[in-house]
Amino acid sequence: MNGTLITGIAEATTRPDMTGTYLNYLWISLAVVVVFCALIWLGWRNRKRRQQQIPAPAEIPAALLEAEPEAAAEGMIIGTVKAGDYLDRVAVHQLGLRTHGRIELHAEATTPGMAIFRAGAGNVFIPAADLTTARTGSGMVGKFVERDGVILLGWTLGETAVETGFRPRRAEEGRALLQALQATGISTVEGETTA
């Protein structure tokens, strides 16, 4: 009895007239995926258009490429958002991209500031004069971790106040980076969450 039932199901799903039904399901699924991807692309393009007034960040000065930093940490660059809105990603100049990278603080250099090296995206230099705050939080734009697991760097880009999130690979490097920033006079806060 069971053998007859299984044979009947197998024959029903392999009949030539069922092939058209399965192909229809396939085309409908592909169409939904294409529409979804197109909507994501349109949303990102419109966000870039709305943020055209935000200037490009400075490039890392050549002198800093070989200089020894006061503090450095490797980890994930979560992205940059408008200050105070942890879901409003900055799309222009590749600032909103999530990448792996390295952050270096060069406080004593001829051009002091924060160098952000990003894999697969353009590097960013934040002059010391543009750095406003450094604090810890639980995350931003879809990347949320344990309490104080993310360093949030507040800075100004032209007229726009922004924050860049960084998740250090090693906690001790993150603490050293915050201490070095505090030593330069940057306002640092620990224990603040963003959720």
TIPA-310619 format. One line per field, with one value per residue (C-alpha): residue in three letters; x, y, z. Coordinates in Angstrom, 2 decimals. Example, Ala and Ser with C-alpha at 12.3 -4.5 7.8 and 13.67 -1.06 7.14 Angstrom:
// residues 2
code: [ALA_SER]
X: [12.30_13.67]
Y: [-4.50_-1.06]
Z: [7.80_7.14]
***
This chain:
// residues 195
code: [MET_ASN_GLY_THR_LEU_ILE_THR_GLY_ILE_ALA_GLU_ALA_THR_THR_ARG_PRO_ASP_MET_THR_GLY_THR_TYR_LEU_ASN_TYR_LEU_TRP_ILE_SER_LEU_ALA_VAL_VAL_VAL_VAL_PHE_CYS_ALA_LEU_ILE_TRP_LEU_GLY_TRP_ARG_ASN_ARG_LYS_ARG_ARG_GLN_GLN_GLN_ILE_PRO_ALA_PRO_ALA_GLU_ILE_PRO_ALA_ALA_LEU_LEU_GLU_ALA_GLU_PRO_GLU_ALA_ALA_ALA_GLU_GLY_MET_ILE_ILE_GLY_THR_VAL_LYS_ALA_GLY_ASP_TYR_LEU_ASP_ARG_VAL_ALA_VAL_HIS_GLN_LEU_GLY_LEU_ARG_THR_HIS_GLY_ARG_ILE_GLU_LEU_HIS_ALA_GLU_ALA_THR_THR_PRO_GLY_MET_ALA_ILE_PHE_ARG_ALA_GLY_ALA_GLY_ASN_VAL_PHE_ILE_PRO_ALA_ALA_ASP_LEU_THR_THR_ALA_ARG_THR_GLY_SER_GLY_MET_VAL_GLY_LYS_PHE_VAL_GLU_ARG_ASP_GLY_VAL_ILE_LEU_LEU_GLY_TRP_THR_LEU_GLY_GLU_THR_ALA_VAL_GLU_THR_GLY_PHE_ARG_PRO_ARG_ARG_ALA_GLU_GLU_GLY_ARG_ALA_LEU_LEU_GLN_ALA_LEU_GLN_ALA_THR_GLY_ILE_SER_THR_VAL_GLU_GLY_GLU_THR_THR_ALA]
X: [0.00_2.74_4.76_1.80_1.29_4.96_4.96_1.82_3.36_6.58_4.66_2.48_5.48_7.45_4.67_5.42_2.43_3.95_7.14_5.33_4.00_7.46_8.90_6.18_7.15_10.78_10.04_7.82_10.54_13.20_10.95_10.41_14.18_14.89_12.21_13.55_17.14_15.96_14.14_17.27_19.37_16.83_16.71_20.52_20.71_18.06_19.87_23.08_21.17_19.80_23.30_25.11_25.90_28.12_31.76_34.25_36.45_40.13_42.68_45.29_48.45_51.39_53.54_51.20_51.44_54.86_54.48_54.09_50.64_49.99_47.31_45.88_43.27_42.10_38.51_35.31_34.46_30.67_30.00_29.19_25.80_24.45_25.04_22.14_20.43_21.99_19.90_20.61_23.65_25.80_25.78_28.05_31.82_31.51_31.19_28.22_29.99_30.80_34.39_37.26_40.02_42.39_42.12_45.23_45.47_48.29_48.18_51.78_52.14_52.54_48.96_47.27_44.14_42.57_43.52_40.95_42.21_39.35_39.53_37.67_36.80_38.60_40.65_39.49_41.39_39.66_41.68_42.04_40.16_37.11_37.01_34.37_33.69_34.67_32.46_31.39_28.01_26.24_26.18_24.62_22.99_22.23_25.39_24.61_26.87_27.43_27.39_30.38_31.49_31.58_33.61_31.63_33.76_31.92_33.28_32.20_32.27_31.79_28.60_27.34_27.88_28.51_29.54_31.64_31.26_34.23_34.18_37.73_38.88_40.66_39.06_42.42_43.22_39.87_40.52_44.00_42.52_39.95_42.64_44.86_41.94_41.19_44.83_44.49_41.57_38.77_35.65_35.32_32.43_32.32_29.30_26.80_24.59_22.93_20.16]
Y: [0.00_2.45_1.48_2.24_5.66_6.63_5.47_7.53_10.69_10.20_9.78_12.83_15.10_13.88_13.95_16.19_18.43_19.29_20.66_23.80_24.36_24.10_26.44_28.98_28.81_29.32_32.39_33.94_33.43_34.94_37.92_38.57_38.45_40.84_43.32_43.17_43.84_46.70_48.34_48.11_49.67_52.48_53.22_53.42_55.64_58.01_58.17_59.15_61.83_63.29_63.37_65.03_68.10_66.07_66.65_63.86_63.07_63.95_61.47_60.10_62.26_60.38_61.17_59.13_55.97_55.13_56.94_55.06_55.76_56.57_53.86_51.49_48.75_46.28_45.18_45.99_49.46_49.28_52.42_56.07_57.51_60.97_61.84_60.98_58.68_55.23_54.02_56.93_55.54_57.97_56.48_58.93_58.45_54.78_55.90_53.66_50.47_47.83_46.65_45.20_47.64_49.38_52.64_54.59_57.68_60.05_62.75_63.92_63.98_67.15_66.47_65.04_63.00_59.58_57.40_54.78_52.09_50.13_46.91_47.21_50.88_54.22_55.16_58.07_60.68_62.59_65.67_66.14_69.44_67.61_64.90_65.75_62.67_59.06_56.72_53.14_51.71_48.54_49.18_50.90_50.24_46.57_45.59_45.29_43.49_43.36_46.51_48.78_46.49_49.28_52.49_55.43_58.26_61.58_64.01_66.71_66.30_69.76_71.03_67.54_65.89_62.17_59.12_56.19_52.84_50.57_47.08_46.25_42.68_42.78_44.55_45.68_47.52_49.29_50.39_51.62_53.60_55.27_56.13_57.64_59.70_60.91_61.94_64.19_66.04_64.35_63.90_60.18_58.36_54.70_52.68_54.42_52.27_53.09_50.50]
Z: [0.00_0.99_-2.07_-4.32_-2.66_-3.05_-6.66_-7.32_-5.82_-7.78_-11.03_-10.31_-9.74_-12.76_-15.32_-18.32_-17.54_-14.09_-15.63_-16.75_-13.23_-11.70_-14.31_-13.50_-9.81_-10.79_-12.95_-10.27_-7.64_-9.89_-10.66_-6.93_-6.30_-9.21_-8.04_-4.47_-5.64_-7.88_-4.95_-2.78_-5.56_-6.10_-2.36_-2.12_-5.23_-3.85_-0.51_-2.34_-4.25_-1.00_0.52_-2.40_-0.28_2.07_1.02_0.49_3.51_3.45_2.15_4.52_4.31_2.81_5.88_8.09_6.01_7.47_10.82_14.10_15.60_19.26_19.25_16.67_16.47_13.86_13.44_11.57_10.32_10.73_8.70_9.11_10.05_10.71_14.35_16.60_14.06_14.12_11.17_8.78_6.97_4.96_1.46_-0.37_-0.69_0.37_4.00_4.68_3.63_6.25_5.85_7.78_8.52_10.88_12.80_13.78_16.00_15.03_17.69_17.49_13.70_11.67_10.51_13.62_13.29_12.86_9.87_8.88_6.51_4.91_2.90_-0.39_0.10_0.13_3.18_5.32_7.32_10.12_11.09_14.85_14.60_13.21_15.90_18.50_20.64_21.15_23.13_23.41_22.55_21.61_17.86_14.88_11.46_11.85_13.76_17.45_19.91_23.65_25.77_25.02_22.18_19.57_19.53_18.11_16.74_16.42_13.85_11.44_7.67_6.25_7.90_8.77_12.16_11.66_13.67_12.53_14.25_14.85_16.36_17.56_17.08_20.46_23.43_24.83_21.57_21.78_25.37_24.42_21.53_23.81_26.37_23.69_22.40_25.92_26.33_23.26_24.86_22.89_25.00_25.67_27.33_28.29_29.20_26.93_24.76_21.48_21.39]
***
